[in-house]
Amino acid sequence: MADPFLSIQHVRKSFGATTVVEDFNLDVERGEFVSFLGPSGCGKTTVLRMVAGFEEPSAGTIVVGGKDITRLKPNQRNVGMVFQAYALFPNLTVAQNIGFGLKVAGMPRADIDARVAEMLGIIKLPQMADRYPYQLSGGQQQRIALARAIAPKPKLLLLDEPLSALDAKVRVSLREEIRSIQKKLGITTIFVTHDQEEALSISDRIAVMYGGKAEQVGTPFEIYNRPATKFVANFVGTLNVLEGTVTDAAAGTVRVNSEQVSLKGKLNGSKSGDTLSLALRPEAISLGRQPGRDSSLSGEISEVHFLGSVIRVRVGIGGNMVSLDTFNSPATPPPAVGEKAEISFSSDDMLVLH
């Protein structure tokens, strides 16, 4: 990345003897939508708060648009932030809430009114200007909070789990709306979430965090299909993990439950007899031999769950349990528990977890 718009370099944050963020590094392009994804306590919100200016880094630098903002106060950064709690002023109308930052900045009343009307149009709530927060649904309140954050035209938009207080259906529609608005305005955005589906569906790139560090930064496609660590592989998506024993590291062969599986490429750093954790996504596995699947393992059907259009099957392979989904076909009954079964997959799809 030649000239990042946001650059977070070697940032660390400690509270007393406890380090919550350790050597965090990330460059973000102008107009990019990047999600921080990870479990509670991984440091993602702390990084966001350091970018916003609510926490001061113990070490490192934060640069926005070529300007070092590491030690600036929040009101000197031109950064908009939306919190998990809507944080609207209950005694102000929707229009007054949206225009609050503009009023504080001394913008003329006519300009404030025009900008508020523009924001209400963008969030598709033009009829709500004179209502108070208590008269709005949770989804509407979060839209107002978003409009208030972007009304002053910030350089950077920070979203701290803004959808977690909403029900599932509203979350999906609002996250799509946030992404649409972000693209329309071209505003550089950092989005904090612990919800992998949320991050995968709307991000240009994802920083998967664990233990105060970025375990992997990449596109949703890269994060899901080529996880760099065991944590990323297990945290993002559903994963089948098989234990195997290396039989020939140079040839890339591994024994799983007495059957040989050939992996593409050499198993560098491994030697014969080593135990490896091998991972397969459920969608990479077929029941029975299928064209294009060059590897197979034998087992026994242990569970069958009919889910309508999809049938979820669990196959026991020695001490391993493998989950896969097959499409429901009215002409083909699902397999029965206890049946012998063969699963097939492409060796390209099998990951070696480190």
C-alpha positions as CSV (number, residue, x, y, z in Angstrom):
1,M,0.0,0.0,0.0
2,A,1.8,3.1,-1.3
3,D,0.2,5.9,0.8
4,P,-2.3,4.6,3.4
5,F,-5.0,7.0,4.6
6,L,-4.9,5.5,8.1
7,S,-1.7,4.1,9.5
8,I,-1.5,2.4,12.9
9,Q,2.1,1.4,13.6
10,H,3.4,-0.6,16.6
11,V,0.6,0.5,18.8
12,R,0.5,-1.0,22.3
13,K,-1.8,-0.3,25.2
14,S,-1.3,-1.4,28.8
15,F,-3.5,-0.8,31.9
16,G,-1.1,-1.1,34.8
17,A,0.6,-4.5,34.4
18,T,-2.0,-5.8,31.9
19,T,-1.2,-5.4,28.2
20,V,-4.5,-5.4,26.2
21,V,-3.0,-4.4,22.8
22,E,0.4,-5.5,21.8
23,D,2.3,-4.3,18.7
24,F,-0.8,-3.7,16.5
25,N,-0.1,-2.7,12.9
26,L,-2.5,-1.8,10.2
27,D,-2.6,0.4,7.1
28,V,-6.0,1.3,5.6
29,E,-6.7,2.9,2.2
30,R,-8.9,5.9,1.7
31,G,-12.5,4.8,1.3
32,E,-11.8,1.3,2.6
33,F,-14.2,-0.6,4.9
34,V,-12.1,-2.6,7.4
35,S,-13.6,-4.8,10.2
36,F,-11.9,-5.7,13.5
37,L,-13.2,-9.2,14.2
38,G,-12.5,-11.2,17.4
39,P,-13.8,-12.5,20.7
40,S,-14.5,-10.3,23.7
41,G,-11.3,-9.1,25.4
42,C,-9.1,-9.4,22.2
43,G,-8.3,-5.6,22.1
44,K,-10.4,-4.6,19.1
45,T,-12.4,-1.9,20.9
46,T,-9.3,-0.6,22.6
47,V,-7.6,-0.1,19.2
48,L,-10.7,1.7,18.0
49,R,-10.8,4.0,21.1
50,M,-7.1,4.8,20.6
51,V,-7.9,5.9,17.0
52,A,-10.8,8.0,18.3
53,G,-8.7,9.6,21.0
54,F,-10.6,8.1,24.0
55,E,-7.5,6.1,25.0
56,E,-3.9,7.1,24.6
57,P,-1.5,4.5,23.3
58,S,1.3,3.3,25.6
59,A,3.5,3.2,22.5
60,G,3.2,3.5,18.7
61,T,1.8,6.1,16.3
62,I,-1.6,6.7,14.6
63,V,-1.5,8.8,11.4
64,V,-4.6,9.9,9.5
65,G,-4.3,11.6,6.1
66,G,-0.6,12.1,6.7
67,K,-1.1,13.8,10.1
68,D,0.1,12.3,13.3
69,I,-3.0,12.3,15.6
70,T,-1.6,10.0,18.3
71,R,-1.7,12.6,21.1
72,L,-4.6,14.8,19.8
73,K,-7.8,15.2,21.8
74,P,-10.9,13.5,20.3
75,N,-12.4,16.8,19.2
76,Q,-9.2,17.6,17.2
77,R,-9.3,14.5,15.1
78,N,-12.3,15.0,12.8
79,V,-13.4,11.4,13.5
80,G,-17.0,10.3,13.7
81,M,-17.9,7.5,16.1
82,V,-21.0,5.3,16.5
83,F,-21.3,3.3,19.7
84,Q,-23.1,0.1,20.6
85,A,-25.5,2.1,22.8
86,Y,-27.2,4.7,20.7
87,A,-26.1,7.6,23.0
88,L,-28.7,10.0,21.6
89,F,-29.7,13.0,23.6
90,P,-33.2,12.1,25.0
91,N,-34.3,15.8,25.3
92,L,-33.4,16.6,21.7
93,T,-35.4,15.9,18.6
94,V,-34.0,13.7,15.8
95,A,-33.1,16.8,13.8
96,Q,-31.4,18.4,16.9
97,N,-29.5,15.2,17.6
98,I,-28.2,15.0,14.0
99,G,-27.3,18.7,14.0
100,F,-25.7,18.8,17.4
101,G,-22.1,18.5,16.2
102,L,-22.7,21.1,13.5
103,K,-24.2,23.5,16.0
104,V,-21.2,23.0,18.4
105,A,-18.9,23.8,15.4
106,G,-20.7,27.1,14.8
107,M,-22.3,26.3,11.5
108,P,-25.0,28.8,10.4
109,R,-28.6,27.6,11.1
110,A,-29.6,27.4,7.5
111,D,-26.6,25.2,6.7
112,I,-27.4,23.0,9.6
113,D,-31.0,22.6,8.5
114,A,-29.8,21.7,5.0
115,R,-27.3,19.2,6.2
116,V,-29.8,17.6,8.6
117,A,-32.3,17.2,5.8
118,E,-29.6,15.6,3.6
119,M,-28.7,13.2,6.4
120,L,-32.3,12.2,7.0
121,G,-32.6,11.5,3.3
122,I,-29.5,9.3,3.3
123,I,-30.7,7.2,6.2
124,K,-34.3,7.1,4.7
125,L,-36.0,8.7,7.7
126,P,-37.0,12.1,6.4
127,Q,-40.4,12.0,8.2
128,M,-38.7,11.6,11.7
129,A,-37.1,15.0,12.1
130,D,-39.4,16.2,14.9
131,R,-39.6,13.0,16.9
132,Y,-37.7,12.2,20.1
133,P,-35.5,9.1,20.6
134,Y,-38.1,7.4,22.8
135,Q,-40.5,7.4,19.9
136,L,-38.1,5.4,17.7
137,S,-37.3,1.7,17.3
138,G,-33.8,0.5,18.1
139,G,-32.9,0.3,14.4
140,Q,-34.2,3.8,13.8
141,Q,-32.2,5.2,16.8
142,Q,-29.0,3.6,15.4
143,R,-29.6,5.2,12.0
144,I,-29.9,8.6,13.8
145,A,-26.7,7.9,15.6
146,L,-25.0,7.1,12.3
147,A,-26.4,10.3,10.7
148,R,-25.1,12.3,13.6
149,A,-21.6,10.8,13.3
150,I,-21.3,11.5,9.5
151,A,-23.1,14.9,9.5
152,P,-19.9,16.9,10.2
153,K,-18.2,15.1,7.2
154,P,-15.5,13.3,9.3
155,K,-12.3,12.0,7.7
156,L,-12.8,8.6,9.4
157,L,-15.9,6.7,10.6
158,L,-15.5,4.4,13.6
159,L,-18.3,1.9,14.4
160,D,-18.1,0.0,17.8
161,E,-20.4,-3.0,17.6
162,P,-23.2,-0.7,16.4
163,L,-25.6,-3.6,15.7
164,S,-25.2,-5.9,18.7
165,A,-28.2,-4.5,20.6
166,L,-30.6,-5.1,17.7
167,D,-32.6,-8.2,16.7
168,A,-31.2,-10.5,14.0
169,K,-33.5,-9.3,11.1
170,V,-32.8,-5.6,11.8
171,R,-29.1,-6.3,12.1
172,V,-28.9,-7.7,8.6
173,S,-30.9,-4.9,7.0
174,L,-29.0,-2.2,8.9
175,R,-25.5,-3.6,8.2
176,E,-26.4,-3.6,4.5
177,E,-27.6,0.0,4.8
178,I,-24.4,1.1,6.6
179,R,-22.3,-0.5,3.9
180,S,-24.4,1.2,1.2
181,I,-24.1,4.6,2.8
182,Q,-20.3,4.1,3.4
183,K,-19.8,3.3,-0.3
184,K,-22.0,6.3,-1.4
185,L,-20.0,8.7,0.8
186,G,-16.6,7.1,0.2
187,I,-15.8,7.5,3.9
188,T,-12.9,5.4,5.4
189,T,-14.5,3.1,8.0
190,I,-13.4,0.9,10.8
191,F,-16.1,-1.5,12.1
192,V,-15.7,-3.5,15.3
193,T,-17.6,-6.8,15.7
194,H,-17.5,-10.2,17.2
195,D,-19.9,-11.5,14.6
196,Q,-18.0,-13.3,11.8
197,E,-21.0,-13.3,9.3
198,E,-21.3,-9.5,9.8
199,A,-17.6,-9.0,9.1
200,L,-17.5,-11.4,6.1
201,S,-20.5,-9.9,4.4
202,I,-19.6,-6.2,4.4
203,S,-15.9,-5.7,4.7
204,D,-13.2,-4.9,2.1
205,R,-10.7,-6.4,4.6
206,I,-10.8,-8.0,8.0
207,A,-8.3,-7.8,10.8
208,V,-8.9,-10.9,12.9
209,M,-7.7,-10.2,16.5
210,Y,-6.7,-12.4,19.3
211,G,-4.7,-11.6,22.5
212,G,-4.2,-8.0,21.6
213,K,-2.7,-8.7,18.2
214,A,-3.8,-9.0,14.6
215,E,-3.6,-12.7,13.8
216,Q,-4.4,-12.1,10.2
217,V,-5.4,-9.2,7.9
218,G,-7.0,-10.0,4.6
219,T,-10.1,-9.9,2.4
220,P,-13.1,-12.0,3.5
221,F,-12.2,-14.5,0.8
222,E,-8.6,-14.9,2.1
223,I,-9.6,-15.0,5.8
224,Y,-12.2,-17.7,5.2
225,N,-10.4,-19.8,2.6
226,R,-6.8,-19.4,3.6
227,P,-6.6,-18.8,7.4
228,A,-3.0,-18.2,8.5
229,T,-3.4,-19.6,12.0
230,K,-5.3,-22.2,13.9
231,F,-7.2,-19.5,15.8
232,V,-8.4,-17.8,12.6
233,A,-9.4,-21.1,11.1
234,N,-11.5,-22.0,14.1
235,F,-12.9,-18.6,14.8
236,V,-14.1,-17.8,11.2
237,G,-16.7,-20.1,9.8
238,T,-17.4,-23.8,10.7
239,L,-14.4,-26.1,10.5
240,N,-13.8,-29.8,10.6
241,V,-10.4,-30.6,12.2
242,L,-8.9,-34.0,11.5
243,E,-5.8,-35.4,13.2
244,G,-3.3,-37.0,10.9
245,T,0.2,-38.5,11.0
246,V,2.8,-37.6,8.4
247,T,4.0,-40.6,6.4
248,D,6.1,-38.8,3.8
249,A,6.8,-35.1,4.3
250,A,8.5,-34.7,0.9
251,A,5.6,-36.2,-0.9
252,G,3.0,-34.5,1.3
253,T,1.3,-37.7,2.4
254,V,-0.6,-38.0,5.7
255,R,-2.4,-41.0,7.3
256,V,-5.8,-40.3,8.7
257,N,-7.5,-43.2,10.5
258,S,-5.3,-45.8,8.6
259,E,-6.1,-44.2,5.2
260,Q,-3.6,-42.2,3.2
261,V,-4.3,-38.7,2.1
262,S,-2.1,-36.8,-0.3
263,L,-1.7,-33.0,0.3
264,K,-0.6,-30.7,-2.5
265,G,3.0,-29.7,-1.9
266,K,5.7,-30.6,0.6
267,L,5.0,-30.6,4.3
268,N,7.9,-28.2,5.1
269,G,9.0,-28.3,8.7
270,S,7.4,-31.7,9.3
271,K,8.9,-35.1,9.4
272,S,7.5,-38.7,9.2
273,G,5.6,-39.6,12.4
274,D,4.6,-36.0,13.2
275,T,1.0,-35.4,14.1
276,L,-0.8,-32.6,12.2
277,S,-4.1,-30.9,12.5
278,L,-5.8,-30.9,9.1
279,A,-8.9,-28.7,8.4
280,L,-11.7,-28.9,5.9
281,R,-14.7,-26.6,5.5
282,P,-18.1,-28.4,5.4
283,E,-18.8,-27.1,1.9
284,A,-15.6,-28.7,0.6
285,I,-16.8,-32.2,1.5
286,S,-19.2,-34.4,-0.5
287,L,-20.9,-37.6,0.6
288,G,-19.7,-40.3,-1.8
289,R,-17.2,-40.0,-4.5
290,Q,-17.7,-36.9,-6.7
291,P,-16.0,-35.6,-9.9
292,G,-13.1,-33.2,-9.0
293,R,-12.7,-34.7,-5.5
294,D,-9.4,-36.5,-5.6
295,S,-9.2,-37.6,-1.9
296,S,-11.6,-39.8,0.1
297,L,-12.0,-41.2,3.6
298,S,-14.3,-44.0,4.9
299,G,-16.5,-43.7,8.0
300,E,-20.0,-44.2,9.4
301,I,-23.0,-41.9,9.5
302,S,-23.4,-40.8,13.1
303,E,-26.0,-38.0,12.9
304,V,-28.5,-36.7,10.3
305,H,-30.4,-33.5,10.8
306,F,-33.1,-32.5,8.2
307,L,-33.1,-28.7,7.9
308,G,-35.5,-28.3,5.0
309,S,-33.5,-27.4,1.8
310,V,-30.3,-28.7,3.5
311,I,-29.5,-32.0,5.3
312,R,-26.7,-31.8,7.8
313,V,-24.7,-35.0,8.1
314,R,-22.1,-35.9,10.6
315,V,-19.7,-38.8,9.7
316,G,-17.5,-40.5,12.2
317,I,-14.0,-41.3,10.8
318,G,-12.1,-43.1,13.5
319,G,-11.8,-40.6,16.4
320,N,-12.7,-37.7,14.1
321,M,-16.2,-36.3,13.5
322,V,-16.8,-34.5,10.2
323,S,-19.8,-32.3,9.4
324,L,-21.1,-31.7,5.9
325,D,-24.2,-30.4,4.2
326,T,-26.1,-32.0,1.3
327,F,-29.0,-30.5,-0.6
328,N,-32.4,-32.0,0.0
329,S,-33.7,-34.0,-3.0
330,P,-37.3,-35.3,-2.8
331,A,-36.3,-38.3,-5.0
332,T,-33.3,-39.3,-2.7
333,P,-33.9,-40.2,0.9
334,P,-31.2,-39.0,3.4
335,P,-28.6,-41.4,4.6
336,A,-29.4,-43.4,7.8
337,V,-27.5,-43.3,11.0
338,G,-25.1,-46.3,11.2
339,E,-24.6,-46.6,7.5
340,K,-21.1,-47.0,6.1
341,A,-20.2,-43.9,4.2
342,E,-17.4,-42.4,2.2
343,I,-16.6,-38.7,2.1
344,S,-14.6,-37.1,-0.8
345,F,-12.8,-33.8,-1.1
346,S,-10.1,-32.0,-3.1
347,S,-6.7,-32.1,-1.5
348,D,-6.4,-28.4,-2.5
349,D,-9.1,-27.7,0.1
350,M,-7.4,-29.3,3.0
351,L,-5.5,-26.9,5.2
352,V,-2.6,-27.7,7.6
353,L,-3.2,-25.7,10.8
354,H,-0.2,-24.3,12.6
